[in-house]
Amino acid sequence: MAATDFKDYYAILGVSKTASPEEIKQAFRKLARKYHPDVNPNNKQAEARFKEVSEAYEVVSDPDKRKKYDQFGQYWKQAGEGFPSGGVGADMGNFDFSQYGNFDEFINELLGRFGGAAPRGGQQSYSYRPPTGAPSGFGGFNDFGFQDAGAGTSQDSEAAIALTLAEAFNGVQKRFSLGNETIDVRIPSGAKTGTRLRVRGKGQINPMTKQRGDLYLKVELQPHSFFQMEGDNLVCEVAITPDEATLGASIDVPTPDGSVNVKLPAGVRSGQSLRLRGKGWPLAKGGRGDQLVKVAIVPPKDLSQQEREYYEKIRAIRTYNPRSHLNQVRL
């Protein structure tokens, strides 16, 4: 194994190899605050550093993982530039580290990950894209179910799956390649970003027990040009004209089931939401959530001569002043 394969987690955290759990925790918290994505929006370098620090902490903060990581470090030093076919001279706790081809294979099993080298603590998962020609229908759901966001056993794997809003709304079947194996996964209607789906018996194989864990797919919904998700509700924004806001109107609004006619009350304000009950996202318990229609009053940019004349007449006779209360505002 090349020297660059091994990650020195102590150096990443800025602590010594004999650091106490409390020292490790303090170092992690300091670095996590510094590199957290919320503090560094759109900063890919800080995001990568945050993931690296999180992975390091996930390993050395756990006594068992730390012990095995330290033993692997000893083995790596003795192995030099390549792994020997047998064991090594140092006492490795009767564990054969030569079964791993590189550092990533070792750390992935240690952390219960599936393929790749990003930490679960860093909130990164691995996207599997279905090949062309995948079947479009979907059937029963015996192979998996909705899962809470708890960690599985060390043989479990996790990957991210990107779905369009239409696929998630209607349900879809996806095909994945896992090494030399191809599997079809049925995704039920109503999956949302963060939904975890379990595919039984498709995780990692434990090299000692030969038992296979489960594969967890974490759903990520792709952005839509009109609809957004807010909890169990589907949200959209619809533009209306000043006269429609003032006088009220009847407008057509797109929904997942097609356009519906919505009555705007007179005096509706920009930013106000109208609720379309039962037109939202499919619920796990059955039924649908609501669709919220947010109103945006948009004045015309280009007025005809007649329109301008009428707007000027309205301004001349208008009695309503929405800013009258501002006369009383003081520091």
C-alpha positions as CSV (number, residue, x, y, z in Angstrom):
1,M,0.0,0.0,0.0
2,A,1.3,3.4,-0.9
3,A,2.1,5.8,2.0
4,T,-0.6,8.2,0.8
5,D,-3.3,5.5,1.2
6,F,-3.2,5.7,5.0
7,K,-4.9,8.5,6.8
8,D,-3.4,9.8,10.1
9,Y,-6.6,10.6,12.0
10,Y,-4.7,12.0,15.0
11,A,-2.9,14.5,12.7
12,I,-6.2,15.4,11.1
13,L,-7.6,16.3,14.5
14,G,-4.4,17.9,15.7
15,V,-4.0,15.6,18.7
16,S,-1.3,13.1,19.8
17,K,-1.8,9.3,19.5
18,T,-2.1,9.2,23.3
19,A,-4.8,11.9,23.5
20,S,-7.6,11.3,26.0
21,P,-11.2,11.0,24.9
22,E,-11.9,14.5,26.2
23,E,-9.0,16.0,24.3
24,I,-10.2,14.3,21.2
25,K,-13.7,15.6,21.7
26,Q,-12.6,19.2,22.3
27,A,-10.4,19.1,19.2
28,F,-13.2,17.8,17.1
29,R,-15.7,20.4,18.3
30,K,-13.3,23.2,17.5
31,L,-12.6,22.0,14.0
32,A,-16.3,21.1,13.3
33,R,-17.3,24.6,14.2
34,K,-14.6,26.0,12.0
35,Y,-15.4,23.9,8.9
36,H,-19.1,23.3,9.3
37,P,-21.0,23.7,6.0
38,D,-23.5,26.1,7.6
39,V,-20.6,28.4,8.5
40,N,-18.9,28.0,5.1
41,P,-21.7,27.9,2.5
42,N,-20.7,26.9,-1.0
43,N,-17.1,26.3,0.2
44,K,-16.1,22.9,-1.2
45,Q,-12.7,22.9,0.5
46,A,-14.3,23.5,3.9
47,E,-16.9,20.8,3.2
48,A,-14.2,18.3,2.4
49,R,-12.3,19.2,5.5
50,F,-15.4,18.9,7.7
51,K,-16.0,15.4,6.3
52,E,-12.4,14.4,6.9
53,V,-12.5,15.7,10.5
54,S,-15.9,13.9,11.1
55,E,-14.5,10.6,9.8
56,A,-11.4,10.9,12.0
57,Y,-13.6,11.6,15.1
58,E,-15.9,8.7,14.3
59,V,-13.0,6.3,14.4
60,V,-10.8,7.6,17.3
61,S,-13.7,8.5,19.6
62,D,-14.9,4.9,19.7
63,P,-12.6,2.7,21.9
64,D,-13.0,-0.4,19.8
65,K,-12.6,1.3,16.4
66,R,-9.6,3.3,17.8
67,K,-7.9,0.1,18.9
68,K,-8.4,-1.6,15.6
69,Y,-7.3,1.5,13.7
70,D,-4.1,1.7,15.8
71,Q,-3.4,-1.9,15.1
72,F,-3.9,-1.3,11.4
73,G,-1.4,1.6,11.6
74,Q,1.2,-0.8,13.0
75,Y,0.5,-3.3,10.3
76,W,0.7,-0.6,7.6
77,K,4.2,0.5,8.8
78,Q,5.5,-3.1,8.7
79,A,3.8,-3.8,5.3
80,G,5.7,-1.0,3.7
81,E,4.8,-0.5,0.0
82,G,2.7,-3.6,-0.4
83,F,0.6,-6.0,1.7
84,P,2.2,-9.4,2.4
85,S,0.2,-12.5,1.6
86,G,0.4,-13.7,5.2
87,G,0.5,-12.1,8.6
88,V,3.0,-9.7,10.1
89,G,5.5,-10.0,12.9
90,A,3.8,-7.7,15.3
91,D,0.9,-8.9,17.5
92,M,-2.2,-7.7,15.8
93,G,-4.7,-9.2,18.2
94,N,-5.1,-12.3,16.1
95,F,-6.6,-10.3,13.3
96,D,-5.4,-10.6,9.7
97,F,-5.2,-7.2,8.2
98,S,-3.8,-8.6,4.9
99,Q,-7.4,-9.3,3.8
100,Y,-7.7,-5.6,2.9
101,G,-6.3,-4.3,-0.4
102,N,-6.0,-0.8,0.8
103,F,-6.9,1.6,3.6
104,D,-10.3,2.4,2.2
105,E,-11.4,-1.2,2.3
106,F,-10.4,-1.4,6.0
107,I,-12.0,1.8,7.0
108,N,-15.2,1.1,5.1
109,E,-15.7,-2.2,7.0
110,L,-14.7,-0.5,10.3
111,L,-17.4,2.1,9.8
112,G,-20.0,-0.1,8.2
113,R,-19.9,1.7,4.8
114,F,-20.5,0.4,1.3
115,G,-17.9,1.4,-1.3
116,G,-16.2,4.8,-1.4
117,A,-14.4,6.7,1.3
118,A,-16.6,9.3,2.8
119,P,-17.7,9.3,6.4
120,R,-21.3,8.7,7.5
121,G,-20.6,11.4,10.2
122,G,-19.9,13.8,7.3
123,Q,-23.4,13.3,5.9
124,Q,-22.1,12.0,2.6
125,S,-23.6,9.0,0.9
126,Y,-22.9,7.3,-2.5
127,S,-25.2,7.8,-5.4
128,Y,-26.1,4.9,-7.6
129,R,-27.5,5.8,-11.0
130,P,-29.7,3.3,-12.8
131,P,-28.4,2.2,-16.3
132,T,-30.5,2.9,-19.3
133,G,-33.2,0.4,-20.1
134,A,-34.2,-0.1,-16.5
135,P,-37.8,-1.2,-16.0
136,S,-40.3,1.6,-15.4
137,G,-43.1,-0.3,-13.5
138,F,-43.2,-1.1,-9.8
139,G,-45.1,-3.7,-7.8
140,G,-45.2,-4.9,-4.2
141,F,-42.9,-3.8,-1.4
142,N,-41.9,-7.0,0.4
143,D,-38.1,-6.5,0.0
144,F,-37.9,-3.2,2.0
145,G,-39.7,-0.7,4.1
146,F,-39.5,2.8,5.4
147,Q,-36.8,3.0,8.1
148,D,-36.0,5.4,10.9
149,A,-32.6,7.1,10.5
150,G,-30.8,4.8,12.9
151,A,-27.5,3.2,12.2
152,G,-27.5,-0.5,11.3
153,T,-25.1,-3.3,12.0
154,S,-21.5,-3.3,10.8
155,Q,-22.5,-5.3,7.7
156,D,-25.1,-2.8,6.6
157,S,-24.4,-0.4,3.7
158,E,-25.8,3.0,2.7
159,A,-26.1,4.8,-0.6
160,A,-28.0,7.8,-1.9
161,I,-30.6,7.5,-4.7
162,A,-31.7,10.6,-6.6
163,L,-35.3,10.7,-7.7
164,T,-37.3,13.2,-9.7
165,L,-40.4,14.5,-8.0
166,A,-42.6,12.6,-10.5
167,E,-40.8,9.3,-9.7
168,A,-41.1,9.9,-5.9
169,F,-44.8,10.9,-6.2
170,N,-45.9,8.0,-8.4
171,G,-43.4,5.3,-7.2
172,V,-40.8,3.7,-9.5
173,Q,-38.6,0.7,-10.0
174,K,-34.8,1.3,-10.2
175,R,-32.0,-1.0,-11.3
176,F,-28.6,-1.0,-9.6
177,S,-25.3,-2.6,-10.2
178,L,-23.6,-3.8,-7.0
179,G,-20.2,-5.1,-8.2
180,N,-21.1,-8.1,-10.3
181,E,-24.7,-8.2,-9.1
182,T,-27.7,-6.4,-10.6
183,I,-30.7,-5.8,-8.4
184,D,-34.2,-4.2,-9.0
185,V,-35.5,-2.0,-6.2
186,R,-39.2,-1.0,-6.0
187,I,-39.6,2.5,-4.5
188,P,-43.2,3.2,-3.2
189,S,-45.1,6.3,-3.8
190,G,-44.5,9.1,-1.3
191,A,-40.7,8.9,-0.7
192,K,-39.2,12.2,0.4
193,T,-35.7,13.6,0.8
194,G,-34.2,11.8,3.9
195,T,-36.4,8.7,3.5
196,R,-34.4,5.5,4.1
197,L,-35.4,2.4,2.3
198,R,-34.0,-1.0,3.3
199,V,-33.1,-3.7,0.8
200,R,-32.7,-6.9,2.8
201,G,-29.5,-9.0,2.3
202,K,-27.8,-6.7,-0.2
203,G,-25.2,-5.1,2.1
204,Q,-21.6,-6.0,2.8
205,I,-20.4,-9.5,3.5
206,N,-18.6,-9.8,6.8
207,P,-15.3,-11.5,6.1
208,M,-15.3,-13.4,9.4
209,T,-19.0,-14.5,9.7
210,K,-19.8,-14.5,5.9
211,Q,-23.1,-13.0,6.8
212,R,-24.5,-10.3,4.6
213,G,-26.1,-7.1,5.9
214,D,-28.8,-4.9,4.5
215,L,-28.5,-2.1,1.9
216,Y,-30.1,1.3,3.0
217,L,-31.0,3.7,0.2
218,K,-31.3,7.3,1.3
219,V,-33.6,9.3,-1.0
220,E,-32.7,12.7,-2.4
221,L,-35.3,14.5,-4.4
222,Q,-34.1,16.5,-7.4
223,P,-35.3,20.1,-7.7
224,H,-38.5,20.8,-9.7
225,S,-39.1,24.0,-11.7
226,F,-42.5,24.6,-10.0
227,F,-43.2,22.4,-7.0
228,Q,-41.2,22.3,-3.7
229,M,-41.6,20.1,-0.6
230,E,-42.4,21.4,2.9
231,G,-42.9,18.5,5.2
232,D,-45.9,16.5,3.9
233,N,-47.1,19.5,1.9
234,L,-46.4,20.4,-1.7
235,V,-45.7,24.1,-2.2
236,C,-45.9,26.3,-5.3
237,E,-45.8,30.0,-6.1
238,V,-48.3,31.6,-8.4
239,A,-48.1,35.1,-9.8
240,I,-51.2,37.3,-9.9
241,T,-51.8,40.8,-11.1
242,P,-52.6,43.8,-8.9
243,D,-56.3,43.9,-10.1
244,E,-56.7,40.2,-9.3
245,A,-55.3,40.8,-5.8
246,T,-57.6,43.8,-5.2
247,L,-60.9,42.5,-6.8
248,G,-60.4,38.7,-6.4
249,A,-60.3,36.3,-9.3
250,S,-60.5,32.7,-10.4
251,I,-57.3,31.3,-11.6
252,D,-56.0,27.9,-12.8
253,V,-53.2,26.3,-10.7
254,P,-51.2,23.2,-11.6
255,T,-51.4,20.2,-9.2
256,P,-49.9,16.7,-9.5
257,D,-53.4,15.6,-10.7
258,G,-53.7,18.4,-13.3
259,S,-54.9,22.0,-13.2
260,V,-57.6,23.0,-10.8
261,N,-59.5,26.2,-10.6
262,V,-58.8,28.3,-7.5
263,K,-60.8,31.3,-6.3
264,L,-58.7,34.2,-5.0
265,P,-60.4,36.2,-2.3
266,A,-60.5,40.0,-2.8
267,G,-57.7,41.7,-0.9
268,V,-55.3,38.8,-1.0
269,R,-51.7,39.8,-0.1
270,S,-48.4,38.9,-1.7
271,G,-46.9,35.9,0.3
272,Q,-50.3,34.7,1.5
273,S,-50.9,30.9,1.0
274,L,-54.0,29.2,-0.2
275,R,-54.5,25.6,0.9
276,L,-55.7,22.9,-1.6
277,R,-56.6,20.0,0.7
278,G,-55.7,16.5,-0.4
279,K,-53.7,17.8,-3.4
280,G,-50.3,17.4,-1.8
281,W,-47.8,14.6,-1.2
282,P,-48.8,10.9,-0.7
283,L,-48.7,10.0,3.0
284,A,-47.2,6.8,4.4
285,K,-50.4,6.1,6.4
286,G,-52.5,6.7,3.3
287,G,-54.2,9.7,1.7
288,R,-52.5,12.9,0.6
289,G,-51.1,16.0,2.2
290,D,-52.1,19.5,1.1
291,Q,-50.8,21.7,-1.6
292,L,-50.0,25.3,-0.6
293,V,-50.3,28.0,-3.2
294,K,-48.2,31.0,-2.3
295,V,-49.4,34.2,-4.0
296,A,-47.0,36.7,-5.5
297,I,-48.4,40.0,-6.7
298,V,-46.5,41.0,-9.9
299,P,-47.1,44.5,-11.3
300,P,-46.9,44.8,-15.1
301,K,-43.6,46.1,-16.5
302,D,-45.0,47.4,-19.8
303,L,-48.3,49.2,-19.7
304,S,-50.5,50.2,-22.7
305,Q,-51.5,53.8,-22.9
306,Q,-55.0,53.0,-21.7
307,E,-53.7,50.9,-18.8
308,R,-51.4,53.7,-17.7
309,E,-54.3,56.2,-17.8
310,Y,-56.5,54.0,-15.6
311,Y,-53.7,53.4,-13.1
312,E,-53.2,57.2,-12.9
313,K,-56.9,57.7,-12.3
314,I,-56.9,55.1,-9.5
315,R,-53.9,56.8,-7.9
316,A,-55.7,60.1,-8.0
317,I,-58.8,58.9,-6.3
318,R,-57.3,56.2,-4.0
319,T,-58.2,56.6,-0.3
320,Y,-56.3,53.7,1.1
321,N,-52.8,54.3,2.4
322,P,-51.0,51.1,3.6
323,R,-48.2,53.2,5.2
324,S,-50.3,55.6,7.3
325,H,-49.2,53.9,10.6
326,L,-45.5,54.7,9.8
327,N,-46.1,58.3,10.9
328,Q,-46.1,57.0,14.5
329,V,-42.8,55.1,14.3
330,R,-40.0,56.4,16.5
331,L,-36.7,55.0,17.9
